[in-house]
Amino acid sequence: MPDTVPRPPPLELSADGWKRFEFDWKNYLVAAELTKKPSAVKVAILLSVCGPEAQDRFKSFTWNEDNDACDIDKVMKKFEECTPVENTTVERFKFNSRQQKPGEPIKED
């Protein structure tokens, strides 16, 4: 069954990227019937699907205990802590400061 379930896309280390990846990851665990696997196996699978940028970030994590790096809950918490939080005020400023260029359609892909 796990081979037929598509893997989640790589983790983008942004506020929206983390939310999307976490949702996809939790669904992947259930769909691939991995929820009962040991925590260390889940961490290994997570690292194999998260992409090189997230793997590099994982290597930079510091742990309170040696085996924390094999605890899926602690690993997920670390990724959540290291992803940036969207600043609503800044995003509103960018949106409201935007000016349409001459000849630019309203909907630009």
GULODO-50950 format. One record per atom (N, C-alpha, C): x, z, y. Coordinates in steps of 0.02 Angstrom, whole numbers, padded with zeros to 5 digits, always signed. Layout:
BEGIN
XZY/...
***
This chain:
BEGIN
+00040+00000-00061/+00000+00000+00000/+00043+00000+00064/+00097+00040+00070/+00135+00041+00132/+00162-00026+00154/+00177-00072+00105/+00204-00137+00124/+00153-00182+00157/+00089-00169+00146/+00037-00212+00174/+00014-00189+00243/+00033-00128+00262/+00012-00102+00327/+00065-00122+00379/+00045-00155+00433/+00094-00175+00483/+00125-00114+00517/+00189-00118+00529/+00225-00063+00562/+00206-00061+00635/+00207-00002+00666/+00193+00001+00738/+00249-00034+00776/+00233-00062+00835/+00285-00093+00875/+00336-00041+00899/+00396-00062+00917/+00447-00015+00940/+00423+00027+00999/+00450+00086+01004/+00433+00133+01057/+00464+00111+01123/+00422+00104+01174/+00446+00092+01242/+00449+00160+01275/+00507+00178+01301/+00515+00245+01331/+00487+00246+01402/+00421+00244+01405/+00384+00250+01468/+00323+00292+01453/+00288+00314+01504/+00229+00357+01495/+00177+00321+01452/+00160+00260+01470/+00111+00221+01432/+00138+00202+01363/+00202+00186+01361/+00233+00166+01297/+00230+00222+01246/+00242+00283+01268/+00240+00340+01222/+00169+00351+01196/+00119+00348+01240/+00050+00359+01220/+00028+00307+01168/+00046+00244+01181/+00029+00190+01134/+00064+00201+01067/+00129+00216+01069/+00167+00224+01008/+00141+00283+00967/+00127+00338+01000/+00103+00398+00964/+00037+00382+00928/-00007+00348+00962/-00071+00328+00932/-00059+00283+00872/-00017+00231+00881/-00002+00184+00827/+00032+00220+00769/+00078+00266+00784/+00115+00302+00733/+00069+00344+00689/+00024+00381+00721/-00022+00424+00683/-00068+00382+00638/-00091+00325+00663/-00132+00281+00623/-00092+00250+00566/-00030+00233+00579/+00014+00205+00527/+00025+00255+00470/+00037+00318+00488/+00046+00369+00436/-00014+00373+00389/-00073+00371+00417/-00134+00376+00377/-00143+00312+00336/-00138+00255+00369/-00151+00191+00336/-00101+00177+00280/-00039+00197+00290/+00013+00185+00240/+00017+00241+00189/-00029+00288+00193/-00032+00344+00147/+00033+00385+00146/+00058+00399+00205/+00121+00435+00212/+00111+00507+00235/+00049+00528+00246/+00037+00595+00274/+00061+00651+00229/+00064+00640+00164/+00085+00694+00118/+00159+00691+00101/+00195+00644+00129/+00267+00639+00118/+00302+00697+00152/+00361+00715+00128/+00399+00769+00162/+00416+00750+00234/+00424+00800+00275/+00437+00790+00346/+00500+00748+00358/+00552+00760+00319/+00615+00722+00328/+00604+00648+00315/+00561+00631+00267/+00546+00561+00253/+00508+00530+00312/+00462+00568+00341/+00425+00543+00399/+00471+00530+00458/+00520+00575+00467/+00569+00565+00521/+00609+00501+00509/+00630+00491+00447/+00669+00431+00431/+00628+00368+00443/+00564+00369+00424/+00521+00311+00435/+00510+00301+00510/+00499+00355+00547/+00491+00351+00619/+00552+00317+00651/+00611+00339+00631/+00672+00311+00660/+00682+00238+00640/+00656+00218+00583/+00663+00148+00563/+00615+00102+00600/+00560+00129+00627/+00512+00087+00662/+00515+00093+00738/+00547+00145+00764/+00543+00158+00836/+00586+00112+00879/+00635+00078+00850/+00677+00032+00888/+00742+00062+00911/+00790+00020+00931/+00857+00044+00947/+00860+00089+01009/+00820+00076+01059/+00821+00118+01119/+00800+00190+01103/+00747+00197+01064/+00724+00263+01044/+00773+00296+00995/+00805+00257+00952/+00854+00285+00906/+00913+00314+00945/+00934+00279+00997/+00989+00305+01039/+00967+00369+01074/+00905+00371+01096/+00879+00432+01128/+00879+00490+01077/+00858+00476+01016/+00856+00527+00963/+00926+00556+00952/+00976+00513+00952/+01045+00536+00941/+01069+00584+00996/+01037+00580+01055/+01058+00622+01111/+01022+00690+01112/+00971+00698+01069/+00933+00761+01068/+00978+00818+01045/+00965+00877+01075/+00998+00938+01051/+00945+00980+01017/+00965+01013+00963/+00918+01050+00921/+00937+01123+00919/+00887+01167+00914/+00899+01239+00909/+00928+01256+00841/+00904+01223+00789/+00929+01234+00721/+00947+01166+00690/+00991+01167+00641/+01015+01104+00611/+00959+01063+00580/+00913+01096+00546/+00861+01058+00512/+00802+01039+00556/+00803+01055+00621/+00750+01034+00667/+00745+00958+00672/+00800+00924+00663/+00801+00851+00667/+00763+00819+00608/+00747+00858+00558/+00710+00834+00500/+00637+00856+00501/+00617+00888+00555/+00548+00912+00562/+00510+00863+00607/+00463+00827+00578/+00428+00773+00615/+00393+00799+00677/+00364+00858+00673/+00329+00886+00731/+00377+00899+00789/+00436+00926+00773/+00486+00940+00825/+00515+00876+00853/+00525+00826+00811/+00551+00762+00834/+00500+00729+00881/+00437+00729+00862/+00385+00699+00904/+00381+00736+00971/+00387+00802+00970/+00386+00842+01031/+00444+00823+01077/+00503+00814+01047/+00562+00794+01088/+00551+00727+01121/+00524+00679+01084/+00510+00613+01114/+00459+00619+01170/+00409+00660+01159/+00358+00669+01211/+00389+00700+01274/+00433+00748+01265/+00465+00782+01322/+00512+00736+01361/+00542+00687+01327/+00591+00644+01361/+00562+00582+01392/+00498+00568+01380/+00468+00509+01411/+00444+00527+01481/+00454+00481+01528/+00435+00496+01597/+00360+00504+01605/+00341+00544+01653/+00271+00554+01669/+00253+00507+01726/+00197+00474+01720/+00176+00427+01773/+00156+00467+01835/+00184+00448+01892/+00168+00479+01955/+00111+00440+01987/+00052+00468+01985/-00008+00433+02009/-00002+00415+02083/+00026+00459+02123/+00033+00447+02194/+00077+00386+02207/+00133+00382+02172/+00178+00325+02180/+00145+00260+02158/+00110+00262+02101/+00077+00203+02076/+00022+00179+02124/-00015+00225+02154/-00065+00206+02204/-00033+00174+02265/+00024+00203+02286/+00059+00176+02344/+00082+00104+02330/+00110+00092+02271/+00132+00025+02253/+00073-00023+02253/+00018-00002+02223/-00041-00045+02219/-00067-00060+02289/-00074-00011+02331/-00103-00020+02398/-00055-00055+02445/+00010-00055+02430/+00059-00089+02472/+00067-00163+02454/+00040-00182+02399/+00047-00250+02374/+00013-00299+02420/+00048-00353+02437/+00018-00405+02479/+00019-00471+02441/-00036-00505+02443/-00042-00570+02409/-00001-00622+02447/+00038-00660+02411/+00079-00712+02440/+00037-00775+02450/+00055-00817+02498/+00018-00879+02509/+00019-00921+02445/-00039-00946+02425/-00044-00988+02365/-00045-00949+02300/-00039-00884+02303/-00040-00843+02242/-00113-00829+02223/-00132-00845+02161/-00201-00831+02141/-00214-00756+02136/-00277-00737+02138/-00295-00667+02133/-00274-00639+02066/-00288-00677+02014/-00268-00655+01947/-00205-00692+01928/-00149-00656+01926/-00086-00685+01906/-00065-00655+01841/-00048-00697+01792/-00029-00672+01725/+00040-00647+01724/
***
